Amino acid sequence: MRKICKGDTVVVIAGRDKGKQGEVLQMVQDGKRVLVSGVNTVKKHTKPNPGKNEVGGIVAKTMPLDISNVAIYNPETKKADRVGIKLEDGKKFRIYKSNGKAVEFGAK
């Protein structure tokens, strides 16, 4: 079970976008990196491709972050929080380490 999943709201805890929040759009490279909306955007220069009807120019693109540089956002404490996994009645679920409450999938 992953501690951070697609749809979770996360806070960047390291790097040039430290402190920014966003939603996890996609897990990349077998869960080692995450694509977070509005975070780690870069300008990419693209060539025109008439075969695909693409125009050239400078395009803003969201790049993936390492999963160790993000932490899940806890709406109760309004801070970044660590996640633990608890086993109860044969089912695994995620909990916030600070208050022990369950994390809902797609936590906002």
Backbone torsions as a table, in degrees:
resi	resn	phi	psi	omega
1	MET	NA	133.1	179.7
2	ARG	-83.8	148.4	179.0
3	LYS	-83.5	-26.7	175.3
4	ILE	-123.0	129.7	-175.9
5	CYS	-124.2	167.6	176.4
6	LYS	-61.7	133.9	179.5
7	GLY	97.6	-12.9	178.8
8	ASP	-72.9	148.0	171.4
9	THR	-89.3	126.7	-176.6
10	VAL	-125.8	162.0	176.3
11	VAL	-119.0	134.2	177.2
12	VAL	-77.6	126.1	-175.9
13	ILE	-107.8	-4.7	178.8
14	ALA	-152.7	150.4	177.1
15	GLY	105.8	-173.8	-174.9
16	ARG	-70.9	-20.5	178.6
17	ASP	-101.7	25.0	-178.1
18	LYS	-55.8	131.1	179.1
19	GLY	97.4	-15.9	-179.6
20	LYS	-77.5	149.9	178.1
21	GLN	-114.1	154.1	176.1
22	GLY	-171.7	171.9	-179.6
23	GLU	-98.2	140.1	178.0
24	VAL	-72.4	118.4	-179.3
25	LEU	-89.0	-34.6	-173.1
26	GLN	-161.0	146.8	171.6
27	MET	-96.1	133.2	-175.8
28	VAL	-121.4	149.9	176.5
29	GLN	56.5	54.9	176.9
30	ASP	56.8	38.2	174.9
31	GLY	84.0	9.0	178.9
32	LYS	-84.5	-23.8	-179.1
33	ARG	-132.7	154.0	-179.4
34	VAL	-128.9	147.7	175.6
35	LEU	-102.9	115.2	-175.6
36	VAL	-111.2	132.5	-177.3
37	SER	-66.4	131.7	176.1
38	GLY	75.5	8.7	-177.7
39	VAL	-125.1	142.6	177.3
40	ASN	60.8	48.5	176.8
41	THR	-86.8	140.0	179.7
42	VAL	-127.5	159.2	175.4
43	LYS	-94.8	124.9	-179.0
44	LYS	-117.1	129.8	178.2
45	HIS	-87.9	124.0	-178.1
46	THR	-119.6	146.1	176.1
47	LYS	-87.3	151.2	175.6
48	PRO	-69.4	144.5	177.6
49	ASN	-129.8	95.9	-176.9
50	PRO	-64.7	-25.6	179.1
51	GLY	-65.7	-31.3	179.1
52	LYS	-105.6	8.2	-177.6
53	ASN	56.8	41.7	178.1
54	GLU	-105.7	135.3	175.3
55	VAL	-93.8	151.1	179.0
56	GLY	-83.6	169.6	177.5
57	GLY	145.4	-164.8	-179.5
58	ILE	-102.6	122.9	-175.2
59	VAL	-119.4	135.1	174.2
60	ALA	-82.3	130.1	-175.5
61	LYS	-134.1	138.9	177.1
62	THR	-86.5	127.7	-179.5
63	MET	-107.2	153.7	-178.2
64	PRO	-72.4	152.5	175.0
65	LEU	-111.4	153.5	173.5
66	ASP	-68.3	142.2	-175.2
67	ILE	-65.6	-21.5	179.0
68	SER	-74.7	-13.7	-178.7
69	ASN	-94.7	6.1	177.3
70	VAL	-127.7	151.7	176.2
71	ALA	-134.2	147.7	-177.9
72	ILE	-69.7	145.9	-178.5
73	TYR	-90.4	127.1	178.0
74	ASN	-98.2	112.6	-177.0
75	PRO	-68.2	-21.8	179.5
76	GLU	-74.4	-44.0	179.9
77	THR	-90.7	-12.9	-177.7
78	LYS	58.5	37.5	179.5
79	LYS	-140.8	169.4	172.4
80	ALA	-71.6	146.4	-175.9
81	ASP	-141.5	155.4	174.2
82	ARG	-85.9	158.2	-177.1
83	VAL	-120.8	137.4	174.1
84	GLY	-119.7	166.8	179.0
85	ILE	-117.4	131.1	-177.6
86	LYS	-119.8	141.8	178.7
87	LEU	-109.2	122.0	-179.7
88	GLU	-144.5	128.2	-178.7
89	ASP	55.2	37.0	178.1
90	GLY	76.2	6.5	179.7
91	LYS	-117.8	140.4	176.3
92	LYS	-95.5	141.6	172.1
93	PHE	-149.5	158.1	-177.4
94	ARG	-88.4	144.4	176.8
95	ILE	-132.2	153.6	172.2
96	TYR	-77.7	135.3	-179.5
97	LYS	-70.0	-29.5	-174.9
98	SER	-73.1	-40.0	-176.8
99	ASN	-124.7	-2.8	175.2
100	GLY	75.7	8.6	179.2
101	LYS	-82.8	154.1	-178.2
102	ALA	-72.7	143.9	176.7
103	VAL	-93.5	128.9	176.6
104	GLU	-85.9	147.4	177.9
105	PHE	-65.5	137.6	-174.3
106	GLY	70.0	36.2	-176.1
107	ALA	-57.8	130.8	-178.7
108	LYS	-116.1	NA	NA
